[in-house]
Amino acid sequence: MRRISAVAVVVATLSTLAVLPPACVAATSGINLYWNDCSPASGGAGVTDRAFDCLSNTGPNVMFGSFSPPAPLSDLVGVSAVIDLVTSESPLPAWWSMQTGGCRAGACTASFDFTGGPFSCDDVWAGQASGGMDYQAPPYYYGNPNAARIRVVGAVPEGHPMLADGTEHYAFKVTITNVKSTGAGACAGCSARACIVFTMMQLVQPAGLGDYRLNSALSNTWITWQGVGVDCLQVPVRNRTWGELKSLYRR
Protein backbone atom coordinates (compact mmCIF):
# COMPACT_ATOMS: atom_id res chain seq x y z
CA MET A 1 0.00 0.00 0.00
CA ARG A 2 2.08 2.91 -1.21
CA ARG A 3 -0.46 5.69 -0.82
CA ILE A 4 -3.30 6.34 1.61
CA SER A 5 -5.76 9.14 0.79
CA ALA A 6 -5.18 11.20 3.93
CA VAL A 7 -1.40 10.82 4.09
CA ALA A 8 -0.65 13.92 2.02
CA VAL A 9 -2.55 16.03 4.55
CA VAL A 10 -0.74 14.34 7.43
CA VAL A 11 2.71 14.92 5.95
CA ALA A 12 1.95 18.57 5.18
CA THR A 13 0.79 19.11 8.75
CA LEU A 14 3.96 17.64 10.22
CA SER A 15 6.52 18.53 7.58
CA THR A 16 8.43 21.07 9.67
CA LEU A 17 8.60 19.16 12.93
CA ALA A 18 11.94 18.00 14.33
CA VAL A 19 12.84 14.79 16.10
CA LEU A 20 14.40 14.97 19.55
CA PRO A 21 16.77 12.25 20.81
CA PRO A 22 15.65 9.35 22.98
CA ALA A 23 17.34 10.99 25.98
CA CYS A 24 14.17 13.01 26.59
CA VAL A 25 12.14 9.87 27.37
CA ALA A 26 11.42 9.10 31.03
CA ALA A 27 11.57 5.60 32.49
CA THR A 28 7.85 5.64 33.36
CA SER A 29 6.81 6.14 29.75
CA GLY A 30 6.56 3.48 27.08
CA ILE A 31 4.64 1.70 24.36
CA ASN A 32 2.43 -1.40 24.28
CA LEU A 33 1.28 -3.80 21.59
CA TYR A 34 -1.52 -6.33 22.12
CA TRP A 35 -4.10 -8.18 20.08
CA ASN A 36 -7.78 -7.20 20.58
CA ASP A 37 -7.34 -4.20 22.92
CA CYS A 38 -4.89 -2.26 25.09
CA SER A 39 -3.15 -3.83 28.09
CA PRO A 40 -4.98 -5.73 30.84
CA ALA A 41 -3.13 -3.55 33.36
CA SER A 42 -5.24 -0.62 32.15
CA GLY A 43 -8.46 -2.62 32.09
CA GLY A 44 -8.15 -3.70 28.48
CA ALA A 45 -8.77 -7.14 27.01
CA GLY A 46 -5.44 -7.30 25.19
CA VAL A 47 -3.72 -10.66 24.67
CA THR A 48 -0.21 -11.50 23.46
CA ASP A 49 -1.02 -14.37 21.08
CA ARG A 50 -3.48 -14.78 18.25
CA ALA A 51 -4.40 -18.27 17.02
CA PHE A 52 -6.32 -18.84 13.78
CA ASP A 53 -7.27 -22.19 12.20
CA CYS A 54 -6.87 -20.78 8.67
CA LEU A 55 -10.20 -22.29 7.60
CA SER A 56 -11.98 -19.04 6.79
CA ASN A 57 -11.39 -16.08 4.49
CA THR A 58 -13.36 -13.64 6.63
CA GLY A 59 -12.76 -11.88 9.91
CA PRO A 60 -10.14 -9.44 11.23
CA ASN A 61 -7.10 -9.78 13.46
CA VAL A 62 -6.54 -6.43 15.14
CA MET A 63 -3.42 -5.31 16.99
CA PHE A 64 -3.55 -2.21 19.19
CA GLY A 65 -0.65 0.18 19.70
CA SER A 66 -0.86 2.30 22.84
CA PHE A 67 1.45 4.47 24.90
CA SER A 68 2.05 6.54 28.00
CA PRO A 69 3.99 9.77 27.42
CA PRO A 70 7.10 10.66 29.43
CA ALA A 71 5.49 13.90 30.62
CA PRO A 72 2.18 15.75 30.15
CA LEU A 73 1.95 16.79 26.49
CA SER A 74 0.32 20.13 25.84
CA ASP A 75 -0.25 19.79 22.10
CA LEU A 76 0.14 16.31 20.56
CA VAL A 77 -0.45 16.62 16.82
CA GLY A 78 0.77 13.30 15.45
CA VAL A 79 2.46 9.94 15.83
CA SER A 80 4.63 7.71 13.69
CA ALA A 81 5.30 4.07 14.51
CA VAL A 82 7.41 1.15 13.34
CA ILE A 83 6.31 -2.48 13.76
CA ASP A 84 8.62 -5.31 12.69
CA LEU A 85 7.85 -8.99 12.25
CA VAL A 86 9.63 -12.27 11.54
CA THR A 87 8.10 -15.61 10.58
CA SER A 88 9.05 -19.19 11.43
CA GLU A 89 9.28 -20.04 7.73
CA SER A 90 11.85 -18.57 5.37
CA PRO A 91 11.44 -16.93 2.98
CA LEU A 92 8.45 -14.90 4.13
CA PRO A 93 5.31 -16.97 3.36
CA ALA A 94 2.89 -15.70 0.72
CA TRP A 95 0.23 -15.20 3.43
CA TRP A 96 2.44 -12.49 4.95
CA SER A 97 3.12 -10.84 1.57
CA MET A 98 0.69 -7.96 2.05
CA GLN A 99 2.71 -5.33 0.20
CA THR A 100 1.68 -3.89 -3.16
CA GLY A 101 1.88 -6.72 -5.66
CA GLY A 102 2.00 -9.36 -2.90
CA CYS A 103 -0.25 -12.41 -2.67
CA ARG A 104 -2.43 -10.68 -0.05
CA ALA A 105 -1.94 -7.05 -1.09
CA GLY A 106 -4.25 -4.78 0.89
CA ALA A 107 -4.90 -7.30 3.68
CA CYS A 108 -3.14 -5.05 6.22
CA THR A 109 -4.59 -1.62 7.07
CA ALA A 110 -4.19 0.98 9.81
CA SER A 111 -6.76 3.13 11.62
CA PHE A 112 -6.81 5.82 14.30
CA ASP A 113 -10.57 5.71 14.90
CA PHE A 114 -11.59 4.34 18.31
CA THR A 115 -15.03 5.95 18.44
CA GLY A 116 -16.65 2.53 18.01
CA GLY A 117 -14.63 1.00 20.83
CA PRO A 118 -13.03 -0.59 22.64
CA PHE A 119 -13.01 2.05 25.37
CA SER A 120 -10.60 0.55 27.90
CA CYS A 121 -7.83 3.13 27.35
CA ASP A 122 -7.93 6.84 26.54
CA ASP A 123 -8.79 7.83 22.97
CA VAL A 124 -6.47 10.70 22.16
CA TRP A 125 -7.93 11.31 18.68
CA ALA A 126 -11.72 11.43 19.24
CA GLY A 127 -12.24 10.37 15.63
CA GLN A 128 -10.33 13.37 14.22
CA ALA A 129 -7.06 11.71 13.14
CA SER A 130 -6.05 11.00 9.55
CA GLY A 131 -3.20 8.79 8.47
CA GLY A 132 -1.98 5.72 6.71
CA MET A 133 0.54 2.91 6.63
CA ASP A 134 3.05 1.12 4.46
CA TYR A 135 3.84 -2.60 4.46
CA GLN A 136 7.32 -3.62 3.35
CA ALA A 137 8.32 -7.22 2.67
CA PRO A 138 11.70 -8.67 1.56
CA PRO A 139 14.28 -7.66 0.57
CA TYR A 140 13.43 -5.39 3.52
CA TYR A 141 16.01 -3.12 5.18
CA TYR A 142 18.37 -5.83 6.37
CA GLY A 143 18.03 -8.50 3.73
CA ASN A 144 16.06 -10.72 6.13
CA PRO A 145 14.13 -13.13 3.86
CA ASN A 146 11.54 -13.87 6.57
CA ALA A 147 10.98 -10.34 7.88
CA ALA A 148 8.59 -7.49 7.11
CA ARG A 149 7.98 -3.99 8.41
CA ILE A 150 4.82 -1.96 9.00
CA ARG A 151 5.15 1.83 9.21
CA VAL A 152 2.24 3.90 10.50
CA VAL A 153 1.75 7.69 10.41
CA GLY A 154 -1.21 9.64 11.82
CA ALA A 155 -2.08 13.20 12.83
CA VAL A 156 -4.87 15.62 13.74
CA PRO A 157 -5.53 19.11 12.26
CA GLU A 158 -5.26 20.62 15.75
CA GLY A 159 -3.34 19.28 18.74
CA HIS A 160 -4.83 17.28 21.56
CA PRO A 161 -5.19 19.50 24.64
CA MET A 162 -3.07 18.35 27.61
CA LEU A 163 -2.33 14.67 27.24
CA ALA A 164 -1.66 13.18 30.69
CA ASP A 165 1.32 11.04 31.59
CA GLY A 166 0.77 7.97 33.73
CA THR A 167 -2.23 7.07 31.53
CA GLU A 168 -2.35 4.50 28.73
CA HIS A 169 -3.61 6.09 25.51
CA TYR A 170 -4.64 4.39 22.27
CA ALA A 171 -2.36 5.38 19.38
CA PHE A 172 -3.42 3.23 16.42
CA LYS A 173 -4.79 -0.14 15.42
CA VAL A 174 -3.52 -2.34 12.60
CA THR A 175 -5.90 -4.89 11.09
CA ILE A 176 -4.81 -8.02 9.24
CA THR A 177 -7.73 -9.70 7.50
CA ASN A 178 -8.11 -13.43 6.81
CA VAL A 179 -8.66 -13.03 3.09
CA LYS A 180 -7.06 -15.77 0.91
CA SER A 181 -6.41 -18.08 3.85
CA THR A 182 -8.16 -21.14 2.41
CA GLY A 183 -9.71 -22.55 -0.76
CA ALA A 184 -9.05 -21.58 -4.35
CA GLY A 185 -6.56 -18.74 -4.62
CA ALA A 186 -5.33 -19.11 -1.03
CA CYS A 187 -1.90 -17.77 -0.14
CA ALA A 188 0.25 -20.38 1.59
CA GLY A 189 1.67 -19.80 5.04
CA CYS A 190 -1.28 -18.79 7.23
CA SER A 191 -0.26 -21.38 9.81
CA ALA A 192 3.35 -20.16 9.97
CA ARG A 193 4.21 -18.69 13.34
CA ALA A 194 5.27 -15.07 13.61
CA CYS A 195 6.63 -12.67 16.19
CA ILE A 196 5.52 -9.05 15.84
CA VAL A 197 7.45 -6.32 17.67
CA PHE A 198 6.47 -2.71 18.29
CA THR A 199 9.91 -1.24 17.65
CA MET A 200 9.40 2.50 18.06
CA MET A 201 6.88 5.33 18.18
CA GLN A 202 7.37 9.06 17.76
CA LEU A 203 5.13 11.57 19.58
CA VAL A 204 5.06 14.85 17.66
CA GLN A 205 4.20 18.34 18.95
CA PRO A 206 4.53 21.74 17.26
CA ALA A 207 8.02 23.18 16.98
CA GLY A 208 9.38 24.37 20.31
CA LEU A 209 7.29 22.09 22.50
CA GLY A 210 9.39 18.97 22.13
CA ASP A 211 8.94 15.61 20.43
CA TYR A 212 9.52 12.21 22.02
CA ARG A 213 10.72 8.87 20.72
CA LEU A 214 9.49 5.86 22.69
CA ASN A 215 11.02 2.41 22.26
CA SER A 216 10.73 0.80 25.69
CA ALA A 217 7.85 -1.39 26.83
CA LEU A 218 5.19 0.04 29.07
CA SER A 219 4.24 -3.58 29.76
CA ASN A 220 4.56 -5.48 26.46
CA THR A 221 5.87 -4.81 22.94
CA TRP A 222 5.97 -8.39 21.53
CA ILE A 223 2.96 -10.31 20.27
CA THR A 224 2.82 -13.64 18.45
CA TRP A 225 0.78 -15.28 15.71
CA GLN A 226 -0.12 -18.98 15.97
CA GLY A 227 1.68 -19.46 19.28
CA VAL A 228 5.17 -18.94 20.58
CA GLY A 229 8.11 -20.54 18.85
CA VAL A 230 9.70 -17.74 16.86
CA ASP A 231 12.78 -16.04 18.29
CA CYS A 232 11.67 -12.43 18.66
CA LEU A 233 15.30 -11.41 18.96
CA GLN A 234 15.58 -12.04 15.22
CA VAL A 235 13.70 -8.79 14.75
CA PRO A 236 16.32 -6.14 13.90
CA VAL A 237 16.08 -2.83 15.73
CA ARG A 238 16.76 0.27 13.69
CA ASN A 239 15.22 3.54 14.80
CA ARG A 240 14.20 5.83 11.97
CA THR A 241 14.06 9.60 12.08
CA TRP A 242 10.80 11.42 11.44
CA GLY A 243 12.26 12.73 8.17
CA GLU A 244 12.96 9.19 6.98
CA LEU A 245 9.41 8.12 7.79
CA LYS A 246 7.90 11.11 5.98
CA SER A 247 10.01 10.49 2.89
CA LEU A 248 8.12 7.25 2.31
CA TYR A 249 4.98 9.17 1.33
CA ARG A 250 6.71 11.41 -1.20
CA ARG A 251 7.08 8.51 -3.62
Contacts in CASP RR format, 6 or more apart in sequence:
PFRMAT RR
TARGET T0000
AUTHOR 0000-0000-0000
METHOD contacts of the structure
MODEL  1
MRRISAVAVVVATLSTLAVLPPACVAATSGINLYWNDCSPASGGAGVTDR
AFDCLSNTGPNVMFGSFSPPAPLSDLVGVSAVIDLVTSESPLPAWWSMQT
GGCRAGACTASFDFTGGPFSCDDVWAGQASGGMDYQAPPYYYGNPNAARI
RVVGAVPEGHPMLADGTEHYAFKVTITNVKSTGAGACAGCSARACIVFTM
MQLVQPAGLGDYRLNSALSNTWITWQGVGVDCLQVPVRNRTWGELKSLYR
R
1 99 0 8 1.000
1 100 0 8 1.000
1 105 0 8 1.000
1 106 0 8 1.000
1 108 0 8 1.000
1 109 0 8 1.000
1 132 0 8 1.000
1 133 0 8 1.000
1 134 0 8 1.000
1 135 0 8 1.000
2 100 0 8 1.000
2 134 0 8 1.000
2 251 0 8 1.000
3 249 0 8 1.000
4 110 0 8 1.000
4 131 0 8 1.000
4 132 0 8 1.000
4 133 0 8 1.000
6 130 0 8 1.000
6 131 0 8 1.000
6 132 0 8 1.000
7 130 0 8 1.000
7 131 0 8 1.000
7 132 0 8 1.000
7 153 0 8 1.000
7 249 0 8 1.000
8 249 0 8 1.000
9 130 0 8 1.000
9 155 0 8 1.000
10 78 0 8 1.000
10 130 0 8 1.000
10 131 0 8 1.000
10 132 0 8 1.000
10 153 0 8 1.000
10 154 0 8 1.000
10 155 0 8 1.000
10 249 0 8 1.000
11 153 0 8 1.000
11 246 0 8 1.000
11 249 0 8 1.000
11 250 0 8 1.000
13 77 0 8 1.000
13 78 0 8 1.000
13 155 0 8 1.000
13 157 0 8 1.000
14 77 0 8 1.000
14 78 0 8 1.000
14 155 0 8 1.000
14 204 0 8 1.000
14 242 0 8 1.000
14 246 0 8 1.000
15 246 0 8 1.000
16 207 0 8 1.000
17 77 0 8 1.000
17 204 0 8 1.000
17 205 0 8 1.000
17 206 0 8 1.000
17 207 0 8 1.000
17 211 0 8 1.000
17 242 0 8 1.000
18 207 0 8 1.000
18 211 0 8 1.000
18 242 0 8 1.000
19 202 0 8 1.000
19 211 0 8 1.000
19 213 0 8 1.000
19 241 0 8 1.000
19 242 0 8 1.000
19 243 0 8 1.000
20 210 0 8 1.000
20 211 0 8 1.000
20 212 0 8 1.000
20 213 0 8 1.000
21 213 0 8 1.000
22 213 0 8 1.000
22 215 0 8 1.000
22 239 0 8 1.000
24 70 0 8 1.000
24 210 0 8 1.000
24 212 0 8 1.000
24 213 0 8 1.000
25 70 0 8 1.000
25 212 0 8 1.000
25 213 0 8 1.000
25 214 0 8 1.000
25 215 0 8 1.000
25 216 0 8 1.000
26 70 0 8 1.000
26 71 0 8 1.000
26 165 0 8 1.000
27 216 0 8 1.000
28 68 0 8 1.000
28 70 0 8 1.000
28 165 0 8 1.000
28 166 0 8 1.000
29 67 0 8 1.000
29 68 0 8 1.000
29 69 0 8 1.000
29 70 0 8 1.000
29 71 0 8 1.000
29 165 0 8 1.000
29 212 0 8 1.000
29 214 0 8 1.000
29 216 0 8 1.000
29 218 0 8 1.000
30 67 0 8 1.000
30 68 0 8 1.000
30 70 0 8 1.000
30 214 0 8 1.000
30 216 0 8 1.000
30 217 0 8 1.000
30 218 0 8 1.000
31 65 0 8 1.000
31 66 0 8 1.000
31 67 0 8 1.000
31 171 0 8 1.000
31 198 0 8 1.000
31 200 0 8 1.000
31 201 0 8 1.000
31 214 0 8 1.000
31 215 0 8 1.000
31 216 0 8 1.000
31 217 0 8 1.000
31 218 0 8 1.000
31 221 0 8 1.000
32 38 0 8 1.000
32 39 0 8 1.000
32 64 0 8 1.000
32 65 0 8 1.000
32 66 0 8 1.000
32 67 0 8 1.000
32 168 0 8 1.000
32 198 0 8 1.000
32 217 0 8 1.000
32 218 0 8 1.000
32 219 0 8 1.000
32 220 0 8 1.000
32 221 0 8 1.000
33 63 0 8 1.000
33 64 0 8 1.000
33 65 0 8 1.000
33 66 0 8 1.000
33 83 0 8 1.000
33 196 0 8 1.000
33 197 0 8 1.000
33 198 0 8 1.000
33 220 0 8 1.000
33 221 0 8 1.000
33 222 0 8 1.000
33 223 0 8 1.000
34 46 0 8 1.000
34 47 0 8 1.000
34 48 0 8 1.000
34 63 0 8 1.000
34 64 0 8 1.000
34 65 0 8 1.000
34 66 0 8 1.000
34 220 0 8 1.000
34 223 0 8 1.000
35 46 0 8 1.000
35 47 0 8 1.000
35 48 0 8 1.000
35 49 0 8 1.000
35 50 0 8 1.000
35 61 0 8 1.000
35 62 0 8 1.000
35 63 0 8 1.000
35 64 0 8 1.000
35 223 0 8 1.000
36 45 0 8 1.000
36 46 0 8 1.000
36 47 0 8 1.000
36 62 0 8 1.000
36 64 0 8 1.000
36 118 0 8 1.000
37 44 0 8 1.000
37 45 0 8 1.000
37 46 0 8 1.000
37 64 0 8 1.000
37 118 0 8 1.000
37 120 0 8 1.000
37 121 0 8 1.000
38 44 0 8 1.000
38 46 0 8 1.000
38 64 0 8 1.000
38 65 0 8 1.000
38 66 0 8 1.000
38 118 0 8 1.000
38 120 0 8 1.000
38 121 0 8 1.000
38 168 0 8 1.000
38 170 0 8 1.000
39 46 0 8 1.000
39 66 0 8 1.000
39 121 0 8 1.000
39 168 0 8 1.000
39 218 0 8 1.000
39 219 0 8 1.000
39 220 0 8 1.000
40 46 0 8 1.000
41 168 0 8 1.000
41 219 0 8 1.000
42 66 0 8 1.000
42 120 0 8 1.000
42 121 0 8 1.000
42 168 0 8 1.000
43 120 0 8 1.000
43 121 0 8 1.000
44 118 0 8 1.000
44 120 0 8 1.000
44 121 0 8 1.000
45 118 0 8 1.000
45 120 0 8 1.000
46 64 0 8 1.000
48 220 0 8 1.000
48 222 0 8 1.000
48 223 0 8 1.000
48 224 0 8 1.000
49 223 0 8 1.000
49 224 0 8 1.000
49 225 0 8 1.000
49 226 0 8 1.000
49 227 0 8 1.000
49 228 0 8 1.000
50 61 0 8 1.000
50 223 0 8 1.000
50 224 0 8 1.000
50 225 0 8 1.000
50 226 0 8 1.000
51 226 0 8 1.000
51 227 0 8 1.000
52 61 0 8 1.000
52 178 0 8 1.000
52 181 0 8 1.000
52 190 0 8 1.000
52 225 0 8 1.000
52 226 0 8 1.000
54 178 0 8 1.000
54 181 0 8 1.000
54 182 0 8 1.000
54 190 0 8 1.000
54 191 0 8 1.000
55 181 0 8 1.000
55 182 0 8 1.000
56 178 0 8 1.000
56 181 0 8 1.000
56 182 0 8 1.000
57 178 0 8 1.000
57 179 0 8 1.000
57 180 0 8 1.000
57 181 0 8 1.000
57 182 0 8 1.000
57 183 0 8 1.000
57 186 0 8 1.000
58 177 0 8 1.000
58 178 0 8 1.000
58 179 0 8 1.000
59 177 0 8 1.000
59 178 0 8 1.000
60 175 0 8 1.000
60 176 0 8 1.000
60 177 0 8 1.000
60 178 0 8 1.000
61 175 0 8 1.000
61 176 0 8 1.000
61 177 0 8 1.000
61 178 0 8 1.000
61 225 0 8 1.000
62 173 0 8 1.000
62 174 0 8 1.000
62 175 0 8 1.000
62 176 0 8 1.000
63 83 0 8 1.000
63 173 0 8 1.000
63 174 0 8 1.000
63 175 0 8 1.000
63 176 0 8 1.000
63 196 0 8 1.000
63 223 0 8 1.000
64 170 0 8 1.000
64 172 0 8 1.000
64 173 0 8 1.000
65 81 0 8 1.000
65 170 0 8 1.000
65 171 0 8 1.000
65 172 0 8 1.000
65 173 0 8 1.000
65 174 0 8 1.000
65 198 0 8 1.000
65 201 0 8 1.000
66 121 0 8 1.000
66 168 0 8 1.000
66 169 0 8 1.000
66 170 0 8 1.000
66 171 0 8 1.000
66 218 0 8 1.000
67 79 0 8 1.000
67 168 0 8 1.000
67 169 0 8 1.000
67 171 0 8 1.000
67 201 0 8 1.000
67 203 0 8 1.000
67 214 0 8 1.000
67 218 0 8 1.000
68 165 0 8 1.000
68 166 0 8 1.000
68 167 0 8 1.000
68 168 0 8 1.000
68 169 0 8 1.000
68 218 0 8 1.000
69 76 0 8 1.000
69 163 0 8 1.000
69 164 0 8 1.000
69 165 0 8 1.000
69 166 0 8 1.000
69 169 0 8 1.000
69 203 0 8 1.000
69 212 0 8 1.000
69 214 0 8 1.000
70 165 0 8 1.000
70 212 0 8 1.000
70 214 0 8 1.000
71 165 0 8 1.000
72 162 0 8 1.000
72 163 0 8 1.000
72 164 0 8 1.000
72 165 0 8 1.000
73 160 0 8 1.000
73 162 0 8 1.000
73 163 0 8 1.000
73 165 0 8 1.000
73 203 0 8 1.000
73 205 0 8 1.000
73 209 0 8 1.000
73 212 0 8 1.000
74 161 0 8 1.000
74 162 0 8 1.000
74 163 0 8 1.000
74 205 0 8 1.000
74 209 0 8 1.000
75 159 0 8 1.000
75 160 0 8 1.000
75 161 0 8 1.000
75 205 0 8 1.000
75 206 0 8 1.000
75 209 0 8 1.000
76 124 0 8 1.000
76 159 0 8 1.000
76 160 0 8 1.000
76 163 0 8 1.000
76 203 0 8 1.000
76 204 0 8 1.000
76 205 0 8 1.000
77 155 0 8 1.000
77 156 0 8 1.000
77 158 0 8 1.000
77 159 0 8 1.000
77 160 0 8 1.000
77 204 0 8 1.000
77 205 0 8 1.000
77 206 0 8 1.000
78 129 0 8 1.000
78 154 0 8 1.000
78 155 0 8 1.000
78 156 0 8 1.000
78 159 0 8 1.000
78 203 0 8 1.000
78 204 0 8 1.000
79 152 0 8 1.000
79 153 0 8 1.000
79 154 0 8 1.000
79 155 0 8 1.000
79 171 0 8 1.000
79 172 0 8 1.000
79 201 0 8 1.000
79 202 0 8 1.000
79 203 0 8 1.000
79 204 0 8 1.000
80 151 0 8 1.000
80 152 0 8 1.000
80 153 0 8 1.000
80 154 0 8 1.000
80 201 0 8 1.000
80 202 0 8 1.000
80 204 0 8 1.000
80 242 0 8 1.000
80 245 0 8 1.000
81 151 0 8 1.000
81 152 0 8 1.000
81 153 0 8 1.000
81 171 0 8 1.000
81 172 0 8 1.000
81 198 0 8 1.000
81 200 0 8 1.000
81 201 0 8 1.000
81 202 0 8 1.000
82 149 0 8 1.000
82 150 0 8 1.000
82 151 0 8 1.000
82 152 0 8 1.000
82 198 0 8 1.000
82 199 0 8 1.000
82 200 0 8 1.000
82 201 0 8 1.000
82 239 0 8 1.000
82 240 0 8 1.000
82 245 0 8 1.000
83 149 0 8 1.000
83 150 0 8 1.000
83 151 0 8 1.000
83 152 0 8 1.000
83 174 0 8 1.000
83 196 0 8 1.000
83 197 0 8 1.000
83 198 0 8 1.000
83 199 0 8 1.000
84 147 0 8 1.000
84 148 0 8 1.000
84 149 0 8 1.000
84 150 0 8 1.000
84 196 0 8 1.000
84 197 0 8 1.000
84 199 0 8 1.000
84 235 0 8 1.000
84 236 0 8 1.000
84 237 0 8 1.000
85 96 0 8 1.000
85 147 0 8 1.000
85 148 0 8 1.000
85 149 0 8 1.000
85 150 0 8 1.000
85 194 0 8 1.000
85 195 0 8 1.000
85 196 0 8 1.000
85 197 0 8 1.000
85 235 0 8 1.000
86 144 0 8 1.000
86 146 0 8 1.000
86 147 0 8 1.000
86 194 0 8 1.000
86 195 0 8 1.000
86 230 0 8 1.000
86 231 0 8 1.000
86 232 0 8 1.000
86 234 0 8 1.000
86 235 0 8 1.000
87 93 0 8 1.000
87 96 0 8 1.000
87 146 0 8 1.000
87 147 0 8 1.000
87 192 0 8 1.000
87 193 0 8 1.000
87 194 0 8 1.000
87 230 0 8 1.000
88 146 0 8 1.000
88 192 0 8 1.000
88 193 0 8 1.000
88 194 0 8 1.000
88 229 0 8 1.000
88 230 0 8 1.000
89 146 0 8 1.000
89 189 0 8 1.000
89 192 0 8 1.000
90 145 0 8 1.000
90 146 0 8 1.000
91 138 0 8 1.000
91 145 0 8 1.000
91 146 0 8 1.000
92 137 0 8 1.000
92 138 0 8 1.000
92 145 0 8 1.000
92 146 0 8 1.000
92 147 0 8 1.000
92 148 0 8 1.000
93 187 0 8 1.000
93 188 0 8 1.000
93 189 0 8 1.000
93 190 0 8 1.000
93 192 0 8 1.000
94 102 0 8 1.000
94 103 0 8 1.000
94 104 0 8 1.000
94 187 0 8 1.000
94 188 0 8 1.000
94 189 0 8 1.000
95 103 0 8 1.000
95 104 0 8 1.000
95 180 0 8 1.000
95 181 0 8 1.000
95 187 0 8 1.000
95 188 0 8 1.000
95 189 0 8 1.000
95 190 0 8 1.000
95 192 0 8 1.000
96 104 0 8 1.000
96 137 0 8 1.000
96 148 0 8 1.000
96 189 0 8 1.000
96 192 0 8 1.000
96 194 0 8 1.000
97 103 0 8 1.000
97 104 0 8 1.000
97 105 0 8 1.000
97 137 0 8 1.000
97 187 0 8 1.000
98 104 0 8 1.000
98 105 0 8 1.000
98 106 0 8 1.000
98 107 0 8 1.000
98 108 0 8 1.000
98 135 0 8 1.000
98 137 0 8 1.000
98 148 0 8 1.000
98 176 0 8 1.000
99 105 0 8 1.000
99 135 0 8 1.000
99 136 0 8 1.000
99 137 0 8 1.000
99 148 0 8 1.000
102 137 0 8 1.000
103 180 0 8 1.000
103 187 0 8 1.000
104 179 0 8 1.000
104 180 0 8 1.000
104 187 0 8 1.000
106 135 0 8 1.000
107 176 0 8 1.000
107 177 0 8 1.000
107 179 0 8 1.000
107 180 0 8 1.000
108 133 0 8 1.000
108 135 0 8 1.000
108 150 0 8 1.000
108 174 0 8 1.000
108 175 0 8 1.000
108 176 0 8 1.000
108 177 0 8 1.000
109 133 0 8 1.000
109 174 0 8 1.000
109 175 0 8 1.000
110 131 0 8 1.000
110 132 0 8 1.000
110 133 0 8 1.000
110 150 0 8 1.000
110 152 0 8 1.000
110 172 0 8 1.000
110 173 0 8 1.000
110 174 0 8 1.000
110 175 0 8 1.000
111 172 0 8 1.000
111 173 0 8 1.000
111 174 0 8 1.000
111 175 0 8 1.000
112 125 0 8 1.000
112 127 0 8 1.000
112 129 0 8 1.000
112 130 0 8 1.000
112 131 0 8 1.000
112 154 0 8 1.000
112 171 0 8 1.000
112 172 0 8 1.000
112 173 0 8 1.000
113 125 0 8 1.000
113 127 0 8 1.000
113 129 0 8 1.000
114 123 0 8 1.000
114 125 0 8 1.000
114 127 0 8 1.000
114 170 0 8 1.000
114 173 0 8 1.000
115 123 0 8 1.000
115 126 0 8 1.000
115 127 0 8 1.000
121 167 0 8 1.000
121 168 0 8 1.000
121 169 0 8 1.000
121 170 0 8 1.000
122 164 0 8 1.000
122 167 0 8 1.000
122 168 0 8 1.000
122 169 0 8 1.000
122 170 0 8 1.000
123 169 0 8 1.000
123 170 0 8 1.000
124 160 0 8 1.000
124 163 0 8 1.000
124 169 0 8 1.000
124 170 0 8 1.000
124 171 0 8 1.000
125 156 0 8 1.000
125 160 0 8 1.000
125 170 0 8 1.000
128 156 0 8 1.000
128 157 0 8 1.000
128 158 0 8 1.000
129 154 0 8 1.000
129 155 0 8 1.000
129 156 0 8 1.000
130 154 0 8 1.000
130 155 0 8 1.000
130 156 0 8 1.000
131 152 0 8 1.000
131 153 0 8 1.000
131 154 0 8 1.000
131 155 0 8 1.000
132 152 0 8 1.000
132 153 0 8 1.000
132 154 0 8 1.000
133 150 0 8 1.000
133 151 0 8 1.000
133 152 0 8 1.000
133 153 0 8 1.000
133 174 0 8 1.000
134 150 0 8 1.000
134 151 0 8 1.000
134 248 0 8 1.000
134 249 0 8 1.000
135 148 0 8 1.000
135 149 0 8 1.000
135 150 0 8 1.000
136 148 0 8 1.000
136 149 0 8 1.000
136 150 0 8 1.000
136 151 0 8 1.000
137 148 0 8 1.000
138 144 0 8 1.000
138 145 0 8 1.000
138 146 0 8 1.000
138 147 0 8 1.000
138 148 0 8 1.000
139 145 0 8 1.000
140 147 0 8 1.000
140 148 0 8 1.000
140 149 0 8 1.000
141 149 0 8 1.000
141 236 0 8 1.000
141 238 0 8 1.000
142 236 0 8 1.000
142 238 0 8 1.000
144 234 0 8 1.000
144 236 0 8 1.000
146 234 0 8 1.000
147 234 0 8 1.000
147 235 0 8 1.000
147 236 0 8 1.000
150 174 0 8 1.000
151 240 0 8 1.000
151 245 0 8 1.000
151 248 0 8 1.000
152 172 0 8 1.000
152 174 0 8 1.000
153 245 0 8 1.000
153 246 0 8 1.000
153 249 0 8 1.000
154 172 0 8 1.000
155 204 0 8 1.000
159 206 0 8 1.000
163 169 0 8 1.000
168 218 0 8 1.000
171 201 0 8 1.000
178 190 0 8 1.000
180 186 0 8 1.000
180 187 0 8 1.000
181 187 0 8 1.000
181 190 0 8 1.000
182 190 0 8 1.000
191 226 0 8 1.000
192 226 0 8 1.000
193 224 0 8 1.000
193 225 0 8 1.000
193 226 0 8 1.000
193 227 0 8 1.000
193 228 0 8 1.000
193 229 0 8 1.000
193 230 0 8 1.000
194 224 0 8 1.000
194 225 0 8 1.000
194 226 0 8 1.000
194 230 0 8 1.000
195 222 0 8 1.000
195 223 0 8 1.000
195 224 0 8 1.000
195 225 0 8 1.000
195 229 0 8 1.000
195 230 0 8 1.000
195 231 0 8 1.000
195 232 0 8 1.000
195 234 0 8 1.000
195 235 0 8 1.000
196 222 0 8 1.000
196 223 0 8 1.000
196 224 0 8 1.000
196 225 0 8 1.000
197 221 0 8 1.000
197 222 0 8 1.000
197 232 0 8 1.000
197 235 0 8 1.000
198 221 0 8 1.000
198 222 0 8 1.000
199 215 0 8 1.000
199 221 0 8 1.000
199 235 0 8 1.000
199 237 0 8 1.000
199 238 0 8 1.000
199 239 0 8 1.000
200 213 0 8 1.000
200 214 0 8 1.000
200 215 0 8 1.000
200 239 0 8 1.000
200 240 0 8 1.000
201 213 0 8 1.000
201 214 0 8 1.000
201 215 0 8 1.000
202 211 0 8 1.000
202 212 0 8 1.000
202 213 0 8 1.000
202 214 0 8 1.000
202 242 0 8 1.000
202 245 0 8 1.000
203 211 0 8 1.000
203 212 0 8 1.000
203 213 0 8 1.000
203 214 0 8 1.000
204 211 0 8 1.000
204 242 0 8 1.000
205 211 0 8 1.000
211 242 0 8 1.000
213 239 0 8 1.000
215 237 0 8 1.000
215 239 0 8 1.000
222 232 0 8 1.000
224 230 0 8 1.000
END
